[in-house]
Amino acid sequence: MGPVGRNTVIRYQHVFVNVGDSFDHNTGLFNCITPGIYSFMLNVQKRSSTHDTYIELMKNGNVVLSIHDNEGDFLDTAGSSILLDLERGDRLWLQLGKGYVLYSSEGRYTTFSGFLVYEAPHDETHYRFK
């Protein structure tokens, strides 16, 4: 994929597990239904010695974290993970930055996964870490 002409939401052709249908593979968006602490992991691969890879994890339109792999090596992988405190209605997605590349195939080298670690109690004042 790429190089892209603008920031582009990454859509996945294969979904391994989607309990609760919070992830929409057609749009690439995760919509939080159950508030709480979530763990997310992302892995990306590039196959280009002339272009970089730059991926951003977005939450409600704001960058939460990013992964950058510079040109040089033809084949490179990068990854990251994060714990996030999400509220009902929060939306997350990965986007490929303008001018950057990304690679995946039937080997599924580029992945995005997450799971609920701790569900927020109905009285949220006792657990919020913010």
Secondary structure, DSSP 8 states (H G I E B T S, - for coil): ----SS-EE---S--S--GGG-EETTTTEEE--S-EEEEEEEEEEEE-SS--EEEEEEETTEEEEEEEE-SSSSEEEEEEEEEEEE-TT-EEEEEE-TT---B--TT--SEEEEEEEEE--SSGGGT---
